[in-house]
Amino acid sequence: MRAYLAGEKRVNCSALLIFPRNVLAQDQLDELSSLSQLIERQLDRLSLPSDFKEFLTFRIRRDFGRPSREELADIYASRPDIIVTNTEALKRRLMNPVPHQVYKDGIDLILCDEIHLYYGLHGAFVAGLNARLKAVLPNIPVFVGMSATIAKPEKHCQRLFALQARPRVINDREDILQKWVVEHHVILKPRAGR
């Protein structure tokens, strides 16, 4: 909203979401697209200027699965807000001049899912990608690594994201849970009298 009020028509990419597998990336892209459509429908109900509504429209783009040159040019020419990708596609983008301007303009958040899969030689490869990405970006983004099963997350993320400082771990262990129950009844083969 600050960019809109300042009259800026071009803003940098908000997030780069990196998934280890295309199937997981596609699933999260579908969920994210559904959520953005829900938000946009709610925004349509508000009496806002049409150019402001257009400015707030989510531009979520898929960059995995080997898009053609034309598709790739279209993805990055549309100035996406959120890019959903995988590590192999990211490697190719960092060597390609077409998406380079989006990366040079900056990315606010880089989220890597299932970081426990990035260890050993593949982990070193991903850490090298993150270091190259940081060298291209004008500002260092917020790095978020997600995993449900990792032994030493601080050390792992520090290496994976090539960080100087020790990262902060956030988990849900201290969350206060509400005590309530949802009861589900499923009748697979109803019989008479039941």
C-alpha positions as CSV (number, residue, x, y, z in Angstrom):
1,M,0.0,0.0,0.0
2,R,2.9,2.3,0.7
3,A,4.2,1.7,-2.9
4,Y,0.7,2.6,-4.3
5,L,0.4,5.8,-2.2
6,A,3.9,6.8,-3.3
7,G,2.9,6.4,-6.9
8,E,5.2,3.5,-7.6
9,K,3.8,1.2,-10.2
10,R,6.7,-1.3,-10.0
11,V,7.4,-3.2,-6.8
12,N,9.8,-6.0,-6.1
13,C,8.9,-9.6,-5.8
14,S,7.5,-10.4,-2.3
15,A,8.4,-14.0,-2.0
16,L,10.3,-16.9,-3.6
17,L,8.8,-20.2,-2.4
18,I,11.2,-23.1,-3.0
19,F,9.9,-26.7,-2.8
20,P,12.0,-29.9,-3.3
21,R,9.6,-31.6,-5.6
22,N,7.3,-30.5,-8.4
23,V,4.3,-32.3,-6.9
24,L,4.7,-30.4,-3.6
25,A,5.3,-27.1,-5.5
26,Q,2.1,-27.6,-7.6
27,D,0.0,-28.5,-4.5
28,Q,1.2,-25.3,-2.7
29,L,0.7,-23.2,-5.8
30,D,-2.9,-24.5,-6.1
31,E,-3.5,-23.7,-2.4
32,L,-1.9,-20.3,-2.7
33,S,-3.9,-19.4,-5.8
34,S,-7.2,-20.4,-4.1
35,L,-6.3,-18.3,-1.1
36,S,-5.4,-15.3,-3.3
37,Q,-8.7,-15.6,-5.2
38,L,-10.6,-15.6,-1.9
39,I,-8.8,-12.4,-0.8
40,E,-9.4,-10.8,-4.2
41,R,-13.2,-11.6,-4.0
42,Q,-13.3,-9.9,-0.6
43,L,-11.4,-6.9,-2.0
44,D,-13.9,-6.6,-4.8
45,R,-16.7,-6.1,-2.3
46,L,-14.9,-3.0,-0.9
47,S,-15.4,0.4,-2.5
48,L,-11.8,1.0,-3.5
49,P,-10.5,2.7,-6.6
50,S,-10.2,0.2,-9.5
51,D,-6.5,1.0,-10.1
52,F,-5.9,0.3,-6.4
53,K,-7.7,-3.1,-6.6
54,E,-5.6,-3.9,-9.7
55,F,-2.5,-3.0,-7.8
56,L,-3.4,-5.3,-5.0
57,T,-4.1,-8.3,-7.4
58,F,-1.8,-11.2,-6.6
59,R,0.6,-12.2,-9.4
60,I,1.6,-15.7,-8.4
61,R,3.6,-17.5,-11.0
62,R,4.8,-21.0,-11.4
63,D,8.4,-21.5,-12.4
64,F,9.1,-25.2,-12.4
65,G,8.5,-28.1,-14.7
66,R,10.7,-26.7,-17.6
67,P,8.6,-23.8,-19.1
68,S,9.3,-22.9,-22.7
69,R,11.3,-19.7,-23.5
70,E,8.1,-17.9,-24.3
71,E,6.4,-19.0,-21.0
72,L,9.6,-18.0,-19.1
73,A,9.6,-14.6,-20.7
74,D,5.9,-14.2,-19.8
75,I,6.4,-15.3,-16.2
76,Y,9.1,-12.7,-15.5
77,A,7.7,-9.9,-17.7
78,S,4.5,-10.0,-15.6
79,R,6.6,-8.9,-12.6
80,P,5.3,-11.6,-10.2
81,D,4.6,-11.0,-6.5
82,I,5.2,-14.6,-5.6
83,I,7.3,-17.1,-7.5
84,V,6.8,-20.8,-6.8
85,T,9.8,-22.9,-7.9
86,N,12.2,-25.7,-7.0
87,T,16.0,-25.7,-6.6
88,E,16.7,-27.0,-10.2
89,A,14.6,-24.2,-11.8
90,L,16.3,-21.6,-9.5
91,K,19.7,-22.8,-10.6
92,R,18.7,-22.3,-14.3
93,R,17.1,-18.8,-13.5
94,L,20.3,-17.5,-11.9
95,M,22.2,-18.3,-15.2
96,N,19.4,-16.8,-17.4
97,P,19.2,-13.1,-18.3
98,V,15.4,-13.2,-18.7
99,P,14.5,-13.4,-15.0
100,H,17.5,-11.6,-13.8
101,Q,15.8,-8.2,-13.5
102,V,13.2,-9.6,-11.1
103,Y,16.0,-10.9,-8.9
104,K,18.0,-7.6,-9.2
105,D,14.9,-5.6,-8.1
106,G,14.9,-7.7,-4.9
107,I,12.9,-10.3,-3.1
108,D,11.6,-9.8,0.4
109,L,11.2,-13.4,1.6
110,I,12.8,-16.7,0.5
111,L,11.0,-19.7,1.9
112,C,12.5,-23.2,1.6
113,D,10.2,-26.1,2.5
114,E,11.3,-29.5,3.7
115,I,14.8,-28.3,4.5
116,H,15.7,-31.6,6.1
117,L,16.1,-32.9,2.5
118,Y,18.9,-30.5,1.9
119,Y,21.9,-32.2,3.4
120,G,25.2,-33.7,2.2
121,L,26.1,-32.9,-1.4
122,H,22.6,-31.7,-2.3
123,G,22.6,-29.5,0.7
124,A,25.9,-28.0,-0.3
125,F,24.4,-27.4,-3.8
126,V,21.4,-25.6,-2.3
127,A,23.7,-23.5,0.0
128,G,25.7,-22.5,-3.0
129,L,22.5,-21.5,-4.8
130,N,21.4,-19.4,-1.8
131,A,24.8,-17.7,-1.7
132,R,24.6,-16.9,-5.4
133,L,21.0,-15.6,-5.0
134,K,22.1,-13.3,-2.1
135,A,24.9,-11.9,-4.3
136,V,22.3,-11.0,-7.0
137,L,19.7,-9.4,-4.7
138,P,20.1,-5.8,-3.7
139,N,19.1,-6.5,-0.1
140,I,19.3,-9.6,2.0
141,P,15.9,-11.1,2.3
142,V,14.3,-12.9,5.2
143,F,15.1,-16.6,4.8
144,V,12.6,-19.1,6.2
145,G,13.4,-22.8,6.4
146,M,10.6,-25.2,7.2
147,S,10.8,-28.7,8.4
148,A,9.0,-30.9,10.9
149,T,11.9,-33.3,11.3
150,I,15.3,-31.7,11.8
151,A,17.8,-32.3,14.6
152,K,19.8,-29.1,14.7
153,P,17.8,-26.4,12.9
154,E,19.9,-23.4,13.8
155,K,23.1,-25.0,12.5
156,H,21.5,-26.4,9.4
157,C,19.8,-23.1,8.4
158,Q,23.0,-21.1,9.1
159,R,24.8,-23.3,6.6
160,L,22.0,-23.7,4.1
161,F,21.3,-19.9,3.9
162,A,24.9,-18.9,4.2
163,L,24.1,-16.7,7.2
164,Q,26.7,-15.0,9.4
165,A,24.5,-14.7,12.4
166,R,22.8,-17.6,14.2
167,P,19.2,-17.9,13.0
168,R,16.2,-17.9,15.3
169,V,14.1,-21.0,15.6
170,I,10.3,-20.7,15.9
171,N,8.2,-23.7,16.7
172,D,4.8,-24.3,18.2
173,R,5.8,-26.1,21.4
174,E,4.9,-23.2,23.6
175,D,1.6,-22.5,21.8
176,I,-1.5,-22.7,24.1
177,L,-3.9,-25.2,22.7
178,Q,-7.7,-24.8,23.0
179,K,-9.4,-27.9,24.5
180,W,-12.2,-28.7,22.2
181,V,-13.3,-31.8,20.3
182,V,-14.7,-32.3,16.8
183,E,-16.5,-35.6,16.5
184,H,-16.9,-37.2,13.0
185,H,-19.2,-40.0,12.1
186,V,-18.7,-41.9,8.9
187,I,-21.1,-44.6,7.8
188,L,-19.5,-46.7,5.1
189,K,-22.2,-49.4,4.8
190,P,-25.4,-48.5,6.7
191,R,-27.6,-51.4,7.8
192,A,-31.2,-51.4,8.7
193,G,-31.8,-50.2,12.2
194,R,-28.4,-48.5,12.6
